[in-house]
Amino acid sequence: MLVGVGVDLVAVERVARLWKRYGKRFLRFFAEEEVAYARSRARGAEALAGAWAAKEALGKALGTGLSGFSPREVALVRRENGAPELRLSGRVARILEERKARAWVSLTHEAGVAAAVVILERS
């Protein structure tokens, strides 16, 4: 059963500027896996923009926004086939466990923006 939907859109150029300007201070909002993935890509800012959009979309689907959990508790990772998946920990993992829900994520990148949709499904 569907229990939540969230969507978010992030400008890649904005993420690139923040990364360049603040470096490690900016990267503290991302899980280690996300930073490693971004650094391995030619368009790393695009990867970080997608990860940030996924975090925001999850907060919207939960109805808590980012104030409900730490952004580092949500890691956008890739399955073996390249499909995106959310790896959750800490408070956000407990919230989904309490709600008996699972999070699904879909990403897209186009014309300098990254978009994410998160669907929460009751298990």
VEXVO-533574 format. One record per atom (N, C-alpha, C): residue number from 1; atom name; y, x, z. Coordinates in steps of 0.001 Angstrom, whole numbers. Example, Ala and Ser with C-alpha at 12.3 -4.5 7.8 and 13.67 -1.06 7.14 Angstrom:
2
[atom 1, "N", [-5690, 13190, 7800]],
[atom 1, "CA", [-4500, 12300, 7800]],
[atom 1, "C", [-3300, 13200, 7800]],
[atom 2, "N", [-2250, 12850, 7080]],
[atom 2, "CA", [-1060, 13670, 7140]],
[atom 2, "C", [30, 12900, 7870]],
This chain:
123
[atom 1, "N", [-1160, 835, 0]],
[atom 1, "CA", [0, 0, 0]],
[atom 1, "C", [1246, 897, 0]],
[atom 2, "N", [2205, 553, -815]],
[atom 2, "CA", [3468, 1278, -904]],
[atom 2, "C", [4306, 997, 340]],
[atom 3, "N", [4779, 2084, 999]],
[atom 3, "CA", [5590, 1888, 2214]],
[atom 3, "C", [6951, 2579, 2144]],
[atom 4, "N", [7223, 3284, 1063]],
[atom 4, "CA", [8526, 3924, 922]],
[atom 4, "C", [8692, 4596, -422]],
[atom 5, "N", [9934, 4591, -919]],
[atom 5, "CA", [10279, 5266, -2169]],
[atom 5, "C", [11622, 5951, -1970]],
[atom 6, "N", [11721, 7167, -2445]],
[atom 6, "CA", [12984, 7894, -2399]],
[atom 6, "C", [13177, 8674, -3682]],
[atom 7, "N", [14422, 8824, -4100]],
[atom 7, "CA", [14739, 9586, -5305]],
[atom 7, "C", [15977, 10427, -5025]],
[atom 8, "N", [16031, 11618, -5631]],
[atom 8, "CA", [17209, 12457, -5469]],
[atom 8, "C", [17406, 13299, -6730]],
[atom 9, "N", [18655, 13631, -6967]],
[atom 9, "CA", [19082, 14398, -8138]],
[atom 9, "C", [19930, 15565, -7649]],
[atom 10, "N", [19651, 16787, -8140]],
[atom 10, "CA", [20361, 17985, -7692]],
[atom 10, "C", [20813, 18793, -8903]],
[atom 11, "N", [22074, 19218, -8903]],
[atom 11, "CA", [22609, 20065, -9973]],
[atom 11, "C", [22102, 21495, -9789]],
[atom 12, "N", [21436, 22023, -10799]],
[atom 12, "CA", [20867, 23371, -10739]],
[atom 12, "C", [21968, 24411, -10555]],
[atom 13, "N", [23080, 24265, -11239]],
[atom 13, "CA", [24178, 25229, -11141]],
[atom 13, "C", [24717, 25319, -9716]],
[atom 14, "N", [24780, 24206, -9031]],
[atom 14, "CA", [25249, 24205, -7631]],
[atom 14, "C", [24305, 25023, -6753]],
[atom 15, "N", [23007, 24840, -6953]],
[atom 15, "CA", [22019, 25609, -6195]],
[atom 15, "C", [22140, 27095, -6535]],
[atom 16, "N", [22328, 27417, -7812]],
[atom 16, "CA", [22482, 28820, -8222]],
[atom 16, "C", [23694, 29454, -7539]],
[atom 17, "N", [24806, 28733, -7484]],
[atom 17, "CA", [26012, 29254, -6826]],
[atom 17, "C", [25792, 29478, -5332]],
[atom 18, "N", [25157, 28512, -4676]],
[atom 18, "CA", [24896, 28644, -3245]],
[atom 18, "C", [23961, 29817, -2963]],
[atom 19, "N", [22936, 29989, -3771]],
[atom 19, "CA", [21980, 31080, -3606]],
[atom 19, "C", [22685, 32425, -3773]],
[atom 20, "N", [23512, 32510, -4806]],
[atom 20, "CA", [24233, 33759, -5066]],
[atom 20, "C", [25227, 34059, -3941]],
[atom 21, "N", [25933, 33049, -3492]],
[atom 21, "CA", [26977, 33253, -2493]],
[atom 21, "C", [26428, 33528, -1085]],
[atom 22, "N", [25391, 32779, -682]],
[atom 22, "CA", [24907, 32861, 693]],
[atom 22, "C", [23573, 33580, 866]],
[atom 23, "N", [22854, 33826, -216]],
[atom 23, "CA", [21607, 34582, -142]],
[atom 23, "C", [20628, 34053, 885]],
[atom 24, "N", [20237, 34918, 1816]],
[atom 24, "CA", [19231, 34558, 2823]],
[atom 24, "C", [19663, 33377, 3689]],
[atom 25, "N", [20944, 33266, 3963]],
[atom 25, "CA", [21417, 32128, 4774]],
[atom 25, "C", [21125, 30806, 4066]],
[atom 26, "N", [21237, 30793, 2746]],
[atom 26, "CA", [20924, 29592, 1980]],
[atom 26, "C", [19411, 29368, 1934]],
[atom 27, "N", [18664, 30436, 1751]],
[atom 27, "CA", [17211, 30317, 1610]],
[atom 27, "C", [16508, 29870, 2883]],
[atom 28, "N", [17195, 29898, 4019]],
[atom 28, "CA", [16565, 29482, 5288]],
[atom 28, "C", [16204, 28001, 5292]],
[atom 29, "N", [16748, 27241, 4350]],
[atom 29, "CA", [16440, 25815, 4266]],
[atom 29, "C", [15139, 25545, 3509]],
[atom 30, "N", [14546, 26595, 2961]],
[atom 30, "CA", [13344, 26455, 2139]],
[atom 30, "C", [12145, 27117, 2812]],
[atom 31, "N", [10964, 26573, 2562]],
[atom 31, "CA", [9727, 27159, 3074]],
[atom 31, "C", [9439, 28460, 2317]],
[atom 32, "N", [8686, 29335, 2942]],
[atom 32, "CA", [8368, 30633, 2335]],
[atom 32, "C", [7754, 30483, 946]],
[atom 33, "N", [6878, 29497, 783]],
[atom 33, "CA", [6222, 29283, -511]],
[atom 33, "C", [7237, 28934, -1591]],
[atom 34, "N", [8244, 28149, -1222]],
[atom 34, "CA", [9266, 27743, -2184]],
[atom 34, "C", [10117, 28936, -2611]],
[atom 35, "N", [10473, 29768, -1657]],
[atom 35, "CA", [11278, 30953, -1968]],
[atom 35, "C", [10480, 31906, -2840]],
[atom 36, "N", [9227, 32135, -2497]],
[atom 36, "CA", [8382, 33031, -3296]],
[atom 36, "C", [8234, 32504, -4724]],
[atom 37, "N", [8023, 31205, -4864]],
[atom 37, "CA", [7882, 30613, -6194]],
[atom 37, "C", [9180, 30775, -6994]],
[atom 38, "N", [10314, 30503, -6360]],
[atom 38, "CA", [11609, 30623, -7045]],
[atom 38, "C", [11853, 32059, -7500]],
[atom 39, "N", [11535, 33009, -6639]],
[atom 39, "CA", [11751, 34423, -6989]],
[atom 39, "C", [10831, 34886, -8113]],
[atom 40, "N", [9702, 34205, -8294]],
[atom 40, "CA", [8756, 34590, -9349]],
[atom 40, "C", [9103, 33981, -10712]],
[atom 41, "N", [10083, 33091, -10734]],
[atom 41, "CA", [10430, 32370, -11961]],
[atom 41, "C", [11708, 32922, -12572]],
[atom 42, "N", [11785, 32881, -13889]],
[atom 42, "CA", [13012, 33290, -14576]],
[atom 42, "C", [14161, 32359, -14199]],
[atom 43, "N", [13850, 31082, -14009]],
[atom 43, "CA", [14877, 30097, -13610]],
[atom 43, "C", [14614, 29653, -12173]],
[atom 44, "N", [14785, 30601, -11257]],
[atom 44, "CA", [14488, 30344, -9851]],
[atom 44, "C", [15351, 29268, -9234]],
[atom 45, "N", [16630, 29193, -9641]],
[atom 45, "CA", [17517, 28168, -9085]],
[atom 45, "C", [17018, 26772, -9461]],
[atom 46, "N", [16415, 26647, -10626]],
[atom 46, "CA", [15856, 25360, -11048]],
[atom 46, "C", [14708, 24961, -10112]],
[atom 47, "N", [13881, 25934, -9743]],
[atom 47, "CA", [12771, 25662, -8833]],
[atom 47, "C", [13296, 25238, -7464]],
[atom 48, "N", [14322, 25928, -6965]],
[atom 48, "CA", [14893, 25561, -5665]],
[atom 48, "C", [15571, 24191, -5719]],
[atom 49, "N", [16212, 23884, -6823]],
[atom 49, "CA", [16843, 22572, -6971]],
[atom 49, "C", [15784, 21469, -6911]],
[atom 50, "N", [14654, 21686, -7560]],
[atom 50, "CA", [13563, 20713, -7499]],
[atom 50, "C", [13018, 20558, -6092]],
[atom 51, "N", [12894, 21685, -5392]],
[atom 51, "CA", [12396, 21646, -4013]],
[atom 51, "C", [13374, 20886, -3114]],
[atom 52, "N", [14674, 21145, -3300]],
[atom 52, "CA", [15665, 20442, -2477]],
[atom 52, "C", [15662, 18943, -2786]],
[atom 53, "N", [15564, 18594, -4055]],
[atom 53, "CA", [15515, 17180, -4433]],
[atom 53, "C", [14305, 16500, -3796]],
[atom 54, "N", [13169, 17202, -3726]],
[atom 54, "CA", [11966, 16629, -3112]],
[atom 54, "C", [12176, 16385, -1621]],
[atom 55, "N", [12826, 17329, -928]],
[atom 55, "CA", [13103, 17163, 501]],
[atom 55, "C", [13994, 15944, 732]],
[atom 56, "N", [15060, 15834, -65]],
[atom 56, "CA", [15986, 14696, 61]],
[atom 56, "C", [15282, 13380, -260]],
[atom 57, "N", [14469, 13375, -1315]],
[atom 57, "CA", [13764, 12149, -1698]],
[atom 57, "C", [12788, 11725, -605]],
[atom 58, "N", [12131, 12682, 46]],
[atom 58, "CA", [11227, 12344, 1152]],
[atom 58, "C", [12013, 11723, 2301]],
[atom 59, "N", [13156, 12300, 2643]],
[atom 59, "CA", [13984, 11735, 3707]],
[atom 59, "C", [14402, 10311, 3405]],
[atom 60, "N", [14716, 10042, 2151]],
[atom 60, "CA", [15099, 8684, 1752]],
[atom 60, "C", [13907, 7736, 1820]],
[atom 61, "N", [12740, 8210, 1392]],
[atom 61, "CA", [11543, 7365, 1443]],
[atom 61, "C", [11176, 7018, 2882]],
[atom 62, "N", [11399, 7966, 3790]],
[atom 62, "CA", [11113, 7728, 5210]],
[atom 62, "C", [12180, 6875, 5882]],
[atom 63, "N", [13366, 6861, 5288]],
[atom 63, "CA", [14482, 6139, 5892]],
[atom 63, "C", [15187, 6941, 6974]],
[atom 64, "N", [14901, 8227, 7068]],
[atom 64, "CA", [15499, 9077, 8098]],
[atom 64, "C", [16557, 10020, 7539]],
[atom 65, "N", [16534, 10231, 6232]],
[atom 65, "CA", [17353, 11282, 5654]],
[atom 65, "C", [16870, 12621, 6174]],
[atom 66, "N", [17607, 13668, 5885]],
[atom 66, "CA", [17210, 14995, 6358]],
[atom 66, "C", [17395, 15151, 7861]],
[atom 67, "N", [18095, 14230, 8503]],
[atom 67, "CA", [18265, 14336, 9949]],
[atom 67, "C", [16967, 14020, 10695]],
[atom 68, "N", [15990, 13465, 10010]],
[atom 68, "CA", [14724, 13111, 10648]],
[atom 68, "C", [13760, 14267, 10795]],
[atom 69, "N", [14052, 15408, 10134]],
[atom 69, "CA", [13143, 16553, 10169]],
[atom 69, "C", [13869, 17786, 9642]],
[atom 70, "N", [13269, 18939, 9838]],
[atom 70, "CA", [13823, 20185, 9313]],
[atom 70, "C", [13412, 20343, 7849]],
[atom 71, "N", [14323, 20737, 6976]],
[atom 71, "CA", [13949, 20933, 5567]],
[atom 71, "C", [12798, 21923, 5381]],
[atom 72, "N", [12667, 22884, 6284]],
[atom 72, "CA", [11570, 23864, 6177]],
[atom 72, "C", [10205, 23248, 6475]],
[atom 73, "N", [10177, 22055, 7066]],
[atom 73, "CA", [8910, 21375, 7337]],
[atom 73, "C", [8315, 20758, 6082]],
[atom 74, "N", [9068, 20751, 5008]],
[atom 74, "CA", [8616, 20198, 3732]],
[atom 74, "C", [8572, 21339, 2726]],
[atom 75, "N", [7383, 21645, 2243]],
[atom 75, "CA", [7239, 22698, 1242]],
[atom 75, "C", [6741, 22080, -54]],
[atom 76, "N", [7503, 22271, -1116]],
[atom 76, "CA", [7066, 21833, -2434]],
[atom 76, "C", [6185, 22949, -2982]],
[atom 77, "N", [4910, 22660, -3139]],
[atom 77, "CA", [3954, 23657, -3624]],
[atom 77, "C", [3315, 23141, -4909]],
[atom 78, "N", [2565, 23997, -5564]],
[atom 78, "CA", [1893, 23629, -6807]],
[atom 78, "C", [383, 23675, -6612]],
[atom 79, "N", [-290, 22653, -7106]],
[atom 79, "CA", [-1755, 22669, -7125]],
[atom 79, "C", [-2203, 23666, -8186]],
[atom 80, "N", [-3495, 23916, -8264]],
[atom 80, "CA", [-4032, 24851, -9260]],
[atom 80, "C", [-3643, 24458, -10679]],
[atom 81, "N", [-3556, 23167, -10940]],
[atom 81, "CA", [-3213, 22704, -12289]],
[atom 81, "C", [-1704, 22676, -12539]],
[atom 82, "N", [-902, 23109, -11539]],
[atom 82, "CA", [549, 23158, -11687]],
[atom 82, "C", [1281, 21927, -11205]],
[atom 83, "N", [548, 20872, -10868]],
[atom 83, "CA", [1181, 19634, -10397]],
[atom 83, "C", [1842, 19873, -9036]],
[atom 84, "N", [3019, 19288, -8821]],
[atom 84, "CA", [3691, 19478, -7529]],
[atom 84, "C", [3035, 18656, -6432]],
[atom 85, "N", [3179, 19154, -5224]],
[atom 85, "CA", [2608, 18495, -4057]],
[atom 85, "C", [3466, 18880, -2851]],
[atom 86, "N", [3562, 17996, -1882]],
[atom 86, "CA", [4313, 18291, -664]],
[atom 86, "C", [3350, 18739, 430]],
[atom 87, "N", [3636, 19897, 1004]],
[atom 87, "CA", [2893, 20376, 2168]],
[atom 87, "C", [3816, 20177, 3369]],
[atom 88, "N", [3379, 19345, 4311]],
[atom 88, "CA", [4227, 18942, 5428]],
[atom 88, "C", [3743, 19562, 6727]],
[atom 89, "N", [4690, 19838, 7619]],
[atom 89, "CA", [4344, 20383, 8934]],
[atom 89, "C", [5328, 19825, 9969]],
[atom 90, "N", [5094, 20150, 11218]],
[atom 90, "CA", [6031, 19790, 12282]],
[atom 90, "C", [6271, 18295, 12414]],
[atom 91, "N", [7530, 17974, 12674]],
[atom 91, "CA", [7929, 16592, 12947]],
[atom 91, "C", [7664, 15658, 11767]],
[atom 92, "N", [7953, 16098, 10564]],
[atom 92, "CA", [7760, 15221, 9407]],
[atom 92, "C", [6279, 14909, 9192]],
[atom 93, "N", [5401, 15870, 9467]],
[atom 93, "CA", [3961, 15613, 9344]],
[atom 93, "C", [3524, 14571, 10379]],
[atom 94, "N", [4075, 14676, 11594]],
[atom 94, "CA", [3740, 13693, 12637]],
[atom 94, "C", [4245, 12299, 12271]],
[atom 95, "N", [5434, 12222, 11683]],
[atom 95, "CA", [5984, 10922, 11272]],
[atom 95, "C", [5051, 10251, 10267]],
[atom 96, "N", [4615, 11008, 9254]],
[atom 96, "CA", [3718, 10422, 8266]],
[atom 96, "C", [2364, 10065, 8877]],
[atom 97, "N", [1885, 10894, 9794]],
[atom 97, "CA", [620, 10602, 10463]],
[atom 97, "C", [727, 9313, 11277]],
[atom 98, "N", [1823, 9149, 12009]],
[atom 98, "CA", [2039, 7929, 12798]],
[atom 98, "C", [2101, 6691, 11908]],
[atom 99, "N", [2689, 6853, 10743]],
[atom 99, "CA", [2799, 5723, 9808]],
[atom 99, "C", [1557, 5556, 8943]],
[atom 100, "N", [592, 6457, 9147]],
[atom 100, "CA", [-643, 6452, 8356]],
[atom 100, "C", [-326, 6462, 6863]],
[atom 101, "N", [597, 7336, 6495]],
[atom 101, "CA", [1072, 7383, 5110]],
[atom 101, "C", [837, 8744, 4491]],
[atom 102, "N", [787, 8746, 3197]],
[atom 102, "CA", [662, 9962, 2395]],
[atom 102, "C", [1847, 9993, 1427]],
[atom 103, "N", [2363, 11193, 1174]],
[atom 103, "CA", [3511, 11343, 274]],
[atom 103, "C", [3063, 11875, -1078]],
[atom 104, "N", [3561, 11249, -2122]],
[atom 104, "CA", [3342, 11685, -3508]],
[atom 104, "C", [4692, 12085, -4078]],
[atom 105, "N", [4731, 13147, -4880]],
[atom 105, "CA", [5996, 13609, -5439]],
[atom 105, "C", [5872, 13812, -6942]],
[atom 106, "N", [6946, 13515, -7638]],
[atom 106, "CA", [7058, 13794, -9066]],
[atom 106, "C", [8426, 14434, -9302]],
[atom 107, "N", [8459, 15460, -10144]],
[atom 107, "CA", [9690, 16191, -10445]],
[atom 107, "C", [9985, 16160, -11925]],
[atom 108, "N", [11262, 16318, -12252]],
[atom 108, "CA", [11663, 16528, -13641]],
[atom 108, "C", [12936, 17365, -13650]],
[atom 109, "N", [13108, 18128, -14711]],
[atom 109, "CA", [14306, 18947, -14905]],
[atom 109, "C", [14833, 18654, -16303]],
[atom 110, "N", [16141, 18407, -16384]],
[atom 110, "CA", [16750, 18098, -17683]],
[atom 110, "C", [18248, 18319, -17601]],
[atom 111, "N", [18805, 18940, -18609]],
[atom 111, "CA", [20268, 19089, -18749]],
[atom 111, "C", [20953, 19586, -17478]],
[atom 112, "N", [20358, 20605, -16842]],
[atom 112, "CA", [20997, 21201, -15681]],
[atom 112, "C", [20823, 20466, -14373]],
[atom 113, "N", [19918, 19508, -14329]],
[atom 113, "CA", [19644, 18805, -13080]],
[atom 113, "C", [18139, 18788, -12797]],
[atom 114, "N", [17826, 18686, -11526]],
[atom 114, "CA", [16441, 18507, -11092]],
[atom 114, "C", [16386, 17175, -10365]],
[atom 115, "N", [15347, 16418, -10632]],
[atom 115, "CA", [15179, 15126, -9975]],
[atom 115, "C", [13791, 15051, -9355]],
[atom 116, "N", [13713, 14367, -8224]],
[atom 116, "CA", [12435, 14162, -7557]],
[atom 116, "C", [12320, 12710, -7119]],
[atom 117, "N", [11110, 12205, -7209]],
[atom 117, "CA", [10775, 10882, -6694]],
[atom 117, "C", [9634, 11081, -5711]],
[atom 118, "N", [9754, 10502, -4537]],
[atom 118, "CA", [8688, 10543, -3540]],
[atom 118, "C", [8267, 9116, -3245]],
[atom 119, "N", [6982, 8900, -3274]],
[atom 119, "CA", [6396, 7600, -2953]],
[atom 119, "C", [5532, 7783, -1724]],
[atom 120, "N", [5711, 6917, -740]],
[atom 120, "CA", [4872, 6930, 448]],
[atom 120, "C", [3858, 5803, 327]],
[atom 121, "N", [2601, 6165, 517]],
[atom 121, "CA", [1507, 5215, 406]],
[atom 121, "C", [748, 5192, 1723]],
[atom 122, "N", [496, 3997, 2235]],
[atom 122, "CA", [-301, 3875, 3468]],
[atom 122, "C", [-1753, 4132, 3119]],
[atom 123, "N", [-2372, 5013, 3925]],
[atom 123, "CA", [-3768, 5350, 3661]],
[atom 123, "C", [-4721, 4292, 4174]],
